[in-house]
Structure formats: structure tokens, C-alpha cells
Amino acid sequence: MKYIVFSMLFTLIHTISYTLAGMIALKVSKDLYEDKQRVIDYLRDMSVKEESKHVEKWFIPAQLVRGILMSVVLYPILGVLGEIAFVIRALFLGGLMFIYTDLACAVPFPHNIEGFVYMKPRYIRGNASIKLFMEMFIYSVIFGLAAGWFLF
């Protein structure tokens, strides 16, 4: 039962944190996600109604699946996480999200290690990398603090 509760709370915290970071990022980084001249032109264009509707339809279900999958991987270390201080726990969980889901992710993106290696220069030039880095940093901080506090 504790695993189910953990996964439910983890998934809720992930989904809320990811949504908040995305809302902030979309306000600051519209140039990355909208219009024909957007930097990340291989993602759906949020200014096109059909493409935006697809994202709206699948955003929450996708985050729920991601949250469940990420939570299950932590089952073997739940006891240890419950025994460490809040600050260390928050840093660990936030760092885990930032490093594993973003910076060291195996999928190339303009601001991560694989993107630097594999992407064409037009995708990693300018402030796109900084904006994307900040979006995931914000997510990781919100997630780390909330998960560190509410999960244990």
C-alpha cells in the first residue's frame, strides 16, 4: 500500500511541478514553441489550433504515465529517502529529475549533453538553450522541494 500511495503522490507532484514550470516557460519562451520562425521547429506549434489541441489532450495522461514510471524506479530506496534530512532529500530528488530526465537524457535537445553532440548548430545557438535549461531547472527545484517535503 505504501508503494501505491508513494506513486500517487509522486505522480501528482511531478504533474503539478511540470505544469507550473511549463506555464512559466511558455510565457517567457513563446519564441521556442510558437510560430513558423520558432527555434524548436520539430515540436508541435502551439500557435496552431490543431497541434495545440493535441498537446492539451495528451499532456496530463502523458505526465501521469511518466510520473508512475519514475516513481516505481525509486521503490528500492524509499526507506533510505525517508531517513535522510529534508534538504538532502530535496536536493537528491530535484537533482535526480534534472540530471536523469534532462541534462543527461539520451534524447538530444538543444540544452542537454546529447543535443550538444548530435544536433545541428541552428538548434543550439542563441538563447534557446538557456531558456530550456531554465525551464527544467525550475521544474527540478519545484519538484525537489515538494517531493522532499510531501513524500516523506
PyMOL commands that place a pseudoatom at each C-alpha (Angstrom):
pseudoatom trace, name=CA, resn=MET, resi=1, chain=A, elem=C, hetatm=0, pos=[0.000, 0.000, 0.000]
pseudoatom trace, name=CA, resn=LYS, resi=2, chain=A, elem=C, hetatm=0, pos=[2.856, 2.423, 0.781]
pseudoatom trace, name=CA, resn=TYR, resi=3, chain=A, elem=C, hetatm=0, pos=[4.149, 1.983, -2.771]
pseudoatom trace, name=CA, resn=ILE, resi=4, chain=A, elem=C, hetatm=0, pos=[0.788, 2.887, -4.279]
pseudoatom trace, name=CA, resn=VAL, resi=5, chain=A, elem=C, hetatm=0, pos=[0.492, 5.984, -2.094]
pseudoatom trace, name=CA, resn=PHE, resi=6, chain=A, elem=C, hetatm=0, pos=[4.068, 6.965, -2.911]
pseudoatom trace, name=CA, resn=SER, resi=7, chain=A, elem=C, hetatm=0, pos=[3.445, 6.584, -6.658]
pseudoatom trace, name=CA, resn=MET, resi=8, chain=A, elem=C, hetatm=0, pos=[0.205, 8.559, -6.479]
pseudoatom trace, name=CA, resn=LEU, resi=9, chain=A, elem=C, hetatm=0, pos=[1.806, 11.434, -4.564]
pseudoatom trace, name=CA, resn=PHE, resi=10, chain=A, elem=C, hetatm=0, pos=[4.958, 11.357, -6.689]
pseudoatom trace, name=CA, resn=THR, resi=11, chain=A, elem=C, hetatm=0, pos=[2.870, 11.480, -9.865]
pseudoatom trace, name=CA, resn=LEU, resi=12, chain=A, elem=C, hetatm=0, pos=[0.740, 14.336, -8.563]
pseudoatom trace, name=CA, resn=ILE, resi=13, chain=A, elem=C, hetatm=0, pos=[3.817, 16.343, -7.506]
pseudoatom trace, name=CA, resn=HIS, resi=14, chain=A, elem=C, hetatm=0, pos=[5.527, 15.650, -10.837]
pseudoatom trace, name=CA, resn=THR, resi=15, chain=A, elem=C, hetatm=0, pos=[2.465, 16.671, -12.869]
pseudoatom trace, name=CA, resn=ILE, resi=16, chain=A, elem=C, hetatm=0, pos=[1.910, 19.894, -10.919]
pseudoatom trace, name=CA, resn=SER, resi=17, chain=A, elem=C, hetatm=0, pos=[5.617, 20.826, -10.954]
pseudoatom trace, name=CA, resn=TYR, resi=18, chain=A, elem=C, hetatm=0, pos=[5.948, 20.102, -14.666]
pseudoatom trace, name=CA, resn=THR, resi=19, chain=A, elem=C, hetatm=0, pos=[2.789, 22.076, -15.453]
pseudoatom trace, name=CA, resn=LEU, resi=20, chain=A, elem=C, hetatm=0, pos=[3.904, 25.106, -13.406]
pseudoatom trace, name=CA, resn=ALA, resi=21, chain=A, elem=C, hetatm=0, pos=[7.372, 25.123, -14.980]
pseudoatom trace, name=CA, resn=GLY, resi=22, chain=A, elem=C, hetatm=0, pos=[5.823, 24.771, -18.429]
pseudoatom trace, name=CA, resn=MET, resi=23, chain=A, elem=C, hetatm=0, pos=[3.407, 27.646, -17.823]
pseudoatom trace, name=CA, resn=ILE, resi=24, chain=A, elem=C, hetatm=0, pos=[6.258, 29.898, -16.726]
pseudoatom trace, name=CA, resn=ALA, resi=25, chain=A, elem=C, hetatm=0, pos=[8.408, 28.804, -19.658]
pseudoatom trace, name=CA, resn=LEU, resi=26, chain=A, elem=C, hetatm=0, pos=[5.661, 29.349, -22.215]
pseudoatom trace, name=CA, resn=LYS, resi=27, chain=A, elem=C, hetatm=0, pos=[5.238, 32.947, -21.021]
pseudoatom trace, name=CA, resn=VAL, resi=28, chain=A, elem=C, hetatm=0, pos=[8.970, 33.631, -21.235]
pseudoatom trace, name=CA, resn=SER, resi=29, chain=A, elem=C, hetatm=0, pos=[9.829, 31.426, -24.211]
pseudoatom trace, name=CA, resn=LYS, resi=30, chain=A, elem=C, hetatm=0, pos=[6.976, 31.717, -26.717]
pseudoatom trace, name=CA, resn=ASP, resi=31, chain=A, elem=C, hetatm=0, pos=[9.586, 32.098, -29.456]
pseudoatom trace, name=CA, resn=LEU, resi=32, chain=A, elem=C, hetatm=0, pos=[10.638, 28.487, -28.855]
pseudoatom trace, name=CA, resn=TYR, resi=33, chain=A, elem=C, hetatm=0, pos=[7.180, 26.945, -29.122]
pseudoatom trace, name=CA, resn=GLU, resi=34, chain=A, elem=C, hetatm=0, pos=[5.076, 29.136, -31.413]
pseudoatom trace, name=CA, resn=ASP, resi=35, chain=A, elem=C, hetatm=0, pos=[5.023, 30.456, -34.986]
pseudoatom trace, name=CA, resn=LYS, resi=36, chain=A, elem=C, hetatm=0, pos=[6.858, 29.372, -38.110]
pseudoatom trace, name=CA, resn=GLN, resi=37, chain=A, elem=C, hetatm=0, pos=[10.136, 31.015, -37.042]
pseudoatom trace, name=CA, resn=ARG, resi=38, chain=A, elem=C, hetatm=0, pos=[10.294, 29.136, -33.729]
pseudoatom trace, name=CA, resn=VAL, resi=39, chain=A, elem=C, hetatm=0, pos=[13.625, 27.668, -32.772]
pseudoatom trace, name=CA, resn=ILE, resi=40, chain=A, elem=C, hetatm=0, pos=[12.325, 24.217, -31.924]
pseudoatom trace, name=CA, resn=ASP, resi=41, chain=A, elem=C, hetatm=0, pos=[10.543, 23.670, -35.228]
pseudoatom trace, name=CA, resn=TYR, resi=42, chain=A, elem=C, hetatm=0, pos=[10.359, 19.891, -34.870]
pseudoatom trace, name=CA, resn=LEU, resi=43, chain=A, elem=C, hetatm=0, pos=[7.881, 20.141, -31.969]
pseudoatom trace, name=CA, resn=ARG, resi=44, chain=A, elem=C, hetatm=0, pos=[4.191, 20.868, -32.384]
pseudoatom trace, name=CA, resn=ASP, resi=45, chain=A, elem=C, hetatm=0, pos=[3.477, 24.547, -32.973]
pseudoatom trace, name=CA, resn=MET, resi=46, chain=A, elem=C, hetatm=0, pos=[1.434, 25.787, -30.029]
pseudoatom trace, name=CA, resn=SER, resi=47, chain=A, elem=C, hetatm=0, pos=[0.038, 28.655, -32.134]
pseudoatom trace, name=CA, resn=VAL, resi=48, chain=A, elem=C, hetatm=0, pos=[-1.659, 26.155, -34.497]
pseudoatom trace, name=CA, resn=LYS, resi=49, chain=A, elem=C, hetatm=0, pos=[-5.027, 25.178, -33.046]
pseudoatom trace, name=CA, resn=GLU, resi=50, chain=A, elem=C, hetatm=0, pos=[-4.931, 21.504, -34.128]
pseudoatom trace, name=CA, resn=GLU, resi=51, chain=A, elem=C, hetatm=0, pos=[-1.415, 20.990, -32.819]
pseudoatom trace, name=CA, resn=SER, resi=52, chain=A, elem=C, hetatm=0, pos=[-2.152, 22.805, -29.578]
pseudoatom trace, name=CA, resn=LYS, resi=53, chain=A, elem=C, hetatm=0, pos=[-5.298, 20.708, -29.056]
pseudoatom trace, name=CA, resn=HIS, resi=54, chain=A, elem=C, hetatm=0, pos=[-3.252, 17.516, -29.436]
pseudoatom trace, name=CA, resn=VAL, resi=55, chain=A, elem=C, hetatm=0, pos=[-0.884, 18.704, -26.691]
pseudoatom trace, name=CA, resn=GLU, resi=56, chain=A, elem=C, hetatm=0, pos=[-3.799, 19.726, -24.466]
pseudoatom trace, name=CA, resn=LYS, resi=57, chain=A, elem=C, hetatm=0, pos=[-5.446, 16.318, -24.946]
pseudoatom trace, name=CA, resn=TRP, resi=58, chain=A, elem=C, hetatm=0, pos=[-2.352, 14.235, -24.188]
pseudoatom trace, name=CA, resn=PHE, resi=59, chain=A, elem=C, hetatm=0, pos=[-0.403, 16.415, -21.740]
pseudoatom trace, name=CA, resn=ILE, resi=60, chain=A, elem=C, hetatm=0, pos=[-1.964, 15.168, -18.485]
pseudoatom trace, name=CA, resn=PRO, resi=61, chain=A, elem=C, hetatm=0, pos=[-2.172, 11.466, -19.466]
pseudoatom trace, name=CA, resn=ALA, resi=62, chain=A, elem=C, hetatm=0, pos=[1.472, 11.572, -20.583]
pseudoatom trace, name=CA, resn=GLN, resi=63, chain=A, elem=C, hetatm=0, pos=[2.599, 13.163, -17.315]
pseudoatom trace, name=CA, resn=LEU, resi=64, chain=A, elem=C, hetatm=0, pos=[0.618, 10.624, -15.287]
pseudoatom trace, name=CA, resn=VAL, resi=65, chain=A, elem=C, hetatm=0, pos=[2.358, 7.754, -17.096]
pseudoatom trace, name=CA, resn=ARG, resi=66, chain=A, elem=C, hetatm=0, pos=[5.762, 9.444, -16.720]
pseudoatom trace, name=CA, resn=GLY, resi=67, chain=A, elem=C, hetatm=0, pos=[5.149, 10.045, -13.008]
pseudoatom trace, name=CA, resn=ILE, resi=68, chain=A, elem=C, hetatm=0, pos=[4.174, 6.443, -12.346]
pseudoatom trace, name=CA, resn=LEU, resi=69, chain=A, elem=C, hetatm=0, pos=[7.189, 5.103, -14.249]
pseudoatom trace, name=CA, resn=MET, resi=70, chain=A, elem=C, hetatm=0, pos=[9.624, 7.441, -12.473]
pseudoatom trace, name=CA, resn=SER, resi=71, chain=A, elem=C, hetatm=0, pos=[8.140, 6.625, -9.058]
pseudoatom trace, name=CA, resn=VAL, resi=72, chain=A, elem=C, hetatm=0, pos=[8.436, 2.861, -9.485]
pseudoatom trace, name=CA, resn=VAL, resi=73, chain=A, elem=C, hetatm=0, pos=[12.173, 3.129, -10.107]
pseudoatom trace, name=CA, resn=LEU, resi=74, chain=A, elem=C, hetatm=0, pos=[12.589, 4.667, -6.637]
pseudoatom trace, name=CA, resn=TYR, resi=75, chain=A, elem=C, hetatm=0, pos=[10.847, 1.836, -4.734]
pseudoatom trace, name=CA, resn=PRO, resi=76, chain=A, elem=C, hetatm=0, pos=[14.106, 0.120, -3.689]
pseudoatom trace, name=CA, resn=ILE, resi=77, chain=A, elem=C, hetatm=0, pos=[15.402, 3.264, -1.962]
pseudoatom trace, name=CA, resn=LEU, resi=78, chain=A, elem=C, hetatm=0, pos=[12.224, 4.568, -0.298]
pseudoatom trace, name=CA, resn=GLY, resi=79, chain=A, elem=C, hetatm=0, pos=[13.440, 3.560, 3.159]
pseudoatom trace, name=CA, resn=VAL, resi=80, chain=A, elem=C, hetatm=0, pos=[16.718, 5.432, 2.743]
pseudoatom trace, name=CA, resn=LEU, resi=81, chain=A, elem=C, hetatm=0, pos=[14.982, 8.520, 1.365]
pseudoatom trace, name=CA, resn=GLY, resi=82, chain=A, elem=C, hetatm=0, pos=[12.676, 8.581, 4.379]
pseudoatom trace, name=CA, resn=GLU, resi=83, chain=A, elem=C, hetatm=0, pos=[15.641, 8.571, 6.760]
pseudoatom trace, name=CA, resn=ILE, resi=84, chain=A, elem=C, hetatm=0, pos=[17.635, 11.496, 5.352]
pseudoatom trace, name=CA, resn=ALA, resi=85, chain=A, elem=C, hetatm=0, pos=[17.157, 15.170, 6.151]
pseudoatom trace, name=CA, resn=PHE, resi=86, chain=A, elem=C, hetatm=0, pos=[14.719, 17.250, 4.108]
pseudoatom trace, name=CA, resn=VAL, resi=87, chain=A, elem=C, hetatm=0, pos=[17.427, 19.389, 2.479]
pseudoatom trace, name=CA, resn=ILE, resi=88, chain=A, elem=C, hetatm=0, pos=[19.407, 16.360, 1.301]
pseudoatom trace, name=CA, resn=ARG, resi=89, chain=A, elem=C, hetatm=0, pos=[16.225, 14.611, 0.154]
pseudoatom trace, name=CA, resn=ALA, resi=90, chain=A, elem=C, hetatm=0, pos=[15.049, 17.700, -1.770]
pseudoatom trace, name=CA, resn=LEU, resi=91, chain=A, elem=C, hetatm=0, pos=[18.472, 18.137, -3.391]
pseudoatom trace, name=CA, resn=PHE, resi=92, chain=A, elem=C, hetatm=0, pos=[18.605, 14.454, -4.315]
pseudoatom trace, name=CA, resn=LEU, resi=93, chain=A, elem=C, hetatm=0, pos=[15.110, 14.334, -5.822]
pseudoatom trace, name=CA, resn=GLY, resi=94, chain=A, elem=C, hetatm=0, pos=[15.468, 17.666, -7.634]
pseudoatom trace, name=CA, resn=GLY, resi=95, chain=A, elem=C, hetatm=0, pos=[18.924, 16.695, -8.871]
pseudoatom trace, name=CA, resn=LEU, resi=96, chain=A, elem=C, hetatm=0, pos=[17.682, 13.305, -9.972]
pseudoatom trace, name=CA, resn=MET, resi=97, chain=A, elem=C, hetatm=0, pos=[14.955, 14.917, -12.057]
pseudoatom trace, name=CA, resn=PHE, resi=98, chain=A, elem=C, hetatm=0, pos=[17.287, 17.486, -13.534]
pseudoatom trace, name=CA, resn=ILE, resi=99, chain=A, elem=C, hetatm=0, pos=[20.118, 15.105, -14.359]
pseudoatom trace, name=CA, resn=TYR, resi=100, chain=A, elem=C, hetatm=0, pos=[18.237, 11.969, -15.421]
pseudoatom trace, name=CA, resn=THR, resi=101, chain=A, elem=C, hetatm=0, pos=[15.193, 13.485, -17.108]
pseudoatom trace, name=CA, resn=ASP, resi=102, chain=A, elem=C, hetatm=0, pos=[17.000, 16.367, -18.748]
pseudoatom trace, name=CA, resn=LEU, resi=103, chain=A, elem=C, hetatm=0, pos=[20.709, 17.189, -18.692]
pseudoatom trace, name=CA, resn=ALA, resi=104, chain=A, elem=C, hetatm=0, pos=[21.966, 13.604, -19.176]
pseudoatom trace, name=CA, resn=CYS, resi=105, chain=A, elem=C, hetatm=0, pos=[18.880, 12.401, -21.058]
pseudoatom trace, name=CA, resn=ALA, resi=106, chain=A, elem=C, hetatm=0, pos=[19.612, 10.138, -24.019]
pseudoatom trace, name=CA, resn=VAL, resi=107, chain=A, elem=C, hetatm=0, pos=[17.310, 12.156, -26.301]
pseudoatom trace, name=CA, resn=PRO, resi=108, chain=A, elem=C, hetatm=0, pos=[19.063, 15.127, -27.952]
pseudoatom trace, name=CA, resn=PHE, resi=109, chain=A, elem=C, hetatm=0, pos=[17.569, 18.527, -27.124]
pseudoatom trace, name=CA, resn=PRO, resi=110, chain=A, elem=C, hetatm=0, pos=[19.127, 21.976, -27.584]
pseudoatom trace, name=CA, resn=HIS, resi=111, chain=A, elem=C, hetatm=0, pos=[20.262, 22.350, -23.980]
pseudoatom trace, name=CA, resn=ASN, resi=112, chain=A, elem=C, hetatm=0, pos=[21.425, 18.884, -22.976]
pseudoatom trace, name=CA, resn=ILE, resi=113, chain=A, elem=C, hetatm=0, pos=[24.613, 16.897, -23.479]
pseudoatom trace, name=CA, resn=GLU, resi=114, chain=A, elem=C, hetatm=0, pos=[23.250, 14.721, -26.290]
pseudoatom trace, name=CA, resn=GLY, resi=115, chain=A, elem=C, hetatm=0, pos=[21.938, 17.826, -28.054]
pseudoatom trace, name=CA, resn=PHE, resi=116, chain=A, elem=C, hetatm=0, pos=[25.373, 19.396, -27.950]
pseudoatom trace, name=CA, resn=VAL, resi=117, chain=A, elem=C, hetatm=0, pos=[26.810, 16.280, -29.573]
pseudoatom trace, name=CA, resn=TYR, resi=118, chain=A, elem=C, hetatm=0, pos=[24.138, 15.440, -32.153]
pseudoatom trace, name=CA, resn=MET, resi=119, chain=A, elem=C, hetatm=0, pos=[22.058, 18.500, -33.004]
pseudoatom trace, name=CA, resn=LYS, resi=120, chain=A, elem=C, hetatm=0, pos=[22.687, 20.906, -35.836]
pseudoatom trace, name=CA, resn=PRO, resi=121, chain=A, elem=C, hetatm=0, pos=[24.118, 24.245, -34.708]
pseudoatom trace, name=CA, resn=ARG, resi=122, chain=A, elem=C, hetatm=0, pos=[20.929, 26.145, -35.626]
pseudoatom trace, name=CA, resn=TYR, resi=123, chain=A, elem=C, hetatm=0, pos=[19.126, 24.381, -32.770]
pseudoatom trace, name=CA, resn=ILE, resi=124, chain=A, elem=C, hetatm=0, pos=[21.697, 25.077, -30.067]
pseudoatom trace, name=CA, resn=ARG, resi=125, chain=A, elem=C, hetatm=0, pos=[22.579, 28.683, -30.921]
pseudoatom trace, name=CA, resn=GLY, resi=126, chain=A, elem=C, hetatm=0, pos=[21.218, 31.725, -29.174]
pseudoatom trace, name=CA, resn=ASN, resi=127, chain=A, elem=C, hetatm=0, pos=[19.178, 31.804, -26.026]
pseudoatom trace, name=CA, resn=ALA, resi=128, chain=A, elem=C, hetatm=0, pos=[17.085, 28.671, -26.735]
pseudoatom trace, name=CA, resn=SER, resi=129, chain=A, elem=C, hetatm=0, pos=[19.457, 26.520, -24.709]
pseudoatom trace, name=CA, resn=ILE, resi=130, chain=A, elem=C, hetatm=0, pos=[19.339, 28.908, -21.762]
pseudoatom trace, name=CA, resn=LYS, resi=131, chain=A, elem=C, hetatm=0, pos=[15.540, 29.141, -21.827]
pseudoatom trace, name=CA, resn=LEU, resi=132, chain=A, elem=C, hetatm=0, pos=[15.129, 25.366, -21.984]
pseudoatom trace, name=CA, resn=PHE, resi=133, chain=A, elem=C, hetatm=0, pos=[17.728, 24.861, -19.278]
pseudoatom trace, name=CA, resn=MET, resi=134, chain=A, elem=C, hetatm=0, pos=[15.866, 27.315, -17.031]
pseudoatom trace, name=CA, resn=GLU, resi=135, chain=A, elem=C, hetatm=0, pos=[12.517, 25.595, -17.658]
pseudoatom trace, name=CA, resn=MET, resi=136, chain=A, elem=C, hetatm=0, pos=[13.886, 22.265, -16.491]
pseudoatom trace, name=CA, resn=PHE, resi=137, chain=A, elem=C, hetatm=0, pos=[15.787, 23.859, -13.625]
pseudoatom trace, name=CA, resn=ILE, resi=138, chain=A, elem=C, hetatm=0, pos=[12.550, 25.473, -12.392]
pseudoatom trace, name=CA, resn=TYR, resi=139, chain=A, elem=C, hetatm=0, pos=[10.756, 22.129, -12.695]
pseudoatom trace, name=CA, resn=SER, resi=140, chain=A, elem=C, hetatm=0, pos=[13.514, 20.352, -10.783]
pseudoatom trace, name=CA, resn=VAL, resi=141, chain=A, elem=C, hetatm=0, pos=[13.539, 22.904, -7.953]
pseudoatom trace, name=CA, resn=ILE, resi=142, chain=A, elem=C, hetatm=0, pos=[9.737, 22.851, -7.563]
pseudoatom trace, name=CA, resn=PHE, resi=143, chain=A, elem=C, hetatm=0, pos=[9.679, 19.066, -7.770]
pseudoatom trace, name=CA, resn=GLY, resi=144, chain=A, elem=C, hetatm=0, pos=[12.608, 18.561, -5.391]
pseudoatom trace, name=CA, resn=LEU, resi=145, chain=A, elem=C, hetatm=0, pos=[11.171, 20.852, -2.716]
pseudoatom trace, name=CA, resn=ALA, resi=146, chain=A, elem=C, hetatm=0, pos=[7.620, 19.486, -2.971]
pseudoatom trace, name=CA, resn=ALA, resi=147, chain=A, elem=C, hetatm=0, pos=[8.645, 15.831, -3.192]
pseudoatom trace, name=CA, resn=GLY, resi=148, chain=A, elem=C, hetatm=0, pos=[11.200, 16.213, -0.417]
pseudoatom trace, name=CA, resn=TRP, resi=149, chain=A, elem=C, hetatm=0, pos=[8.540, 17.700, 1.832]
pseudoatom trace, name=CA, resn=PHE, resi=150, chain=A, elem=C, hetatm=0, pos=[5.358, 15.773, 0.991]
pseudoatom trace, name=CA, resn=LEU, resi=151, chain=A, elem=C, hetatm=0, pos=[6.603, 12.293, 0.124]
pseudoatom trace, name=CA, resn=PHE, resi=152, chain=A, elem=C, hetatm=0, pos=[8.286, 11.520, 3.444]
for i in range(1, 152): cmd.bond("trace and resi %d" % i, "trace and resi %d" % (i + 1))
show_as sticks, trace
zoom trace
